[in-house]
């Protein structure tokens, strides 16, 4: 009977795009391919599914096996190596495989509509536009090219050391070998400058993918890459899922940046996931940063990664001079509470010399909080347990759920009409600077003023053509942008994030300080004024000397003492509930179950501590979008132990319809 079935149907193991971790058997009269996208009946719905493998004729009755409804005629099937990588992603990040597989397909009709893109497979680029490398850069390129197979290479170069030119040489080599290259950037805001530089050399070979690319453009770019018409993909983290058929090189620029970690739903880290993909494909991957992630740098020092140090700027310009201003010293303060006398003078002198100034402020808006002067009550978000941010004197915004309200005339609690603006953001600084220097053009760059790529491109053009003299920005300004005319950089309050409840707080602060300082003097001498209430903080002391390695060696000691990464692996269990008591009770029950399961992992001669359970505790931001949040931190001595423990835990934790339990492997933020 089963022989007859096998003659009339083919049987496949199919993974539905649904919140399930199990695959199912389906049948079809068509011979289909592994890695192909299909349409399947699933319960009462019709869903996308993905063929994991062909199966022999099953023993169960044929009429009980549902039939595949349709197959995707527009897309090519995923390769076995891509499938293996995605299975790893699903297991490691504990996220449904079907939803991950769907990321490698365009959201379009299954019917055959598109004519295939033609390609002549000619890797055209302008070798005359390649810049001559200095000895450090040339040595780096030559050594990387000696490893054509899988190897993780970490380029640690001071700001302005010419890492982009190294990437370009490596990309050119890959294209000459008839291979494709992928360049991942942490932010959309970085794409205009690097694409402009790449286009001079690689002409029409570049495709761009990120969340602001329009659907029609994305479809064209995607298909041109799959057909081989284009061979260089530049994008943010989601570009990693475009199934380039001849991928031969991956580049991760600003590899330390936390934006490579997705913070909702599928909480993957693009850098770490790309390294696993490179290993699966047996190709080289290059990471670059002036301030590498501690874990990356530790692996490089331990020889797991190949390390390349670029200690000079590309054209031997000196690093900018850093001056620290202690804001506790009243003599340093001007009449503007956020602006020291020294920074005020330096800004004026720089502008009068016809040079540009960049000021870094790590908060958006006018003021970080609005308080009643009579009763002291702050205006808080109705949906989240945080203060609203004042924007432009007339409205208040929640930066977590986008709740918006007009600034009230009177306090709802005591009816007072006197308000106090606490803290400051980019809008406040912009407003005051326009009063101080009305003759110079001021431009603000944050997510409010530059929300799209087009506006970011326009901003870059204005700065590069010297149409603007004062630039005020948040972290968008610190991330890898190259503005040769900026002479002076001022960090308004360098210690805003020093005391956040996160073991990476100091590392992140230092990275921001050094990256922002690196915007100064890229075409010559430059100056940095660093304002702080904590001049003896390690982040300040090492940033003043541009000393990344010293900061790393100092900071890595406490990581080892407390067994934090890179000396352990973490998983943060995030629990959120519509009701506070139910969420807290569920968190306690889950922690108790985790502690019980952890006991066998804590025994053995070769185990120091095995698995540690920390918590439960309320999240630092306990209420967001009307949901109450709790968390449990699970610390594993190594990733194998943690993997084994989590597999057992996920099988035992009960599911509740009104409570969400999310696993965040290698969490980037503890919030």
Beta strands, then each sheet from edge to edge (+ up, - down):
strand 1: 10-16
strand 2: 24-28
strand 3: 37-42
strand 4: 45-55
strand 5: 70-71
strand 6: 151-157
strand 7: 180-184
strand 8: 206-209
strand 9: 232-235
strand 10: 247-253
strand 11: 284-289
strand 12: 306-310
strand 13: 321-326
strand 14: 356-360
strand 15: 369-372
strand 16: 389-391
strand 17: 395-397
strand 18: 404-406
strand 19: 419-422
strand 20: 442-445
strand 21: 470-473
strand 22: 486-491
strand 23: 527-532
strand 24: 569-577
strand 25: 611-624
strand 26: 627-636
strand 27: 659-665
sheet 1: 2+ 1- 4+ 3- 5+
sheet 2: 8+ 9+ 7+ 10+ 11+ 6+ 12+
sheet 3: 13+ 23+ 22+ 14+ 21+ 20+
sheet 4: 15+ 19-
sheet 5: 16+ 17- 18+
sheet 6: 25+ 26- 24+ 27-
end
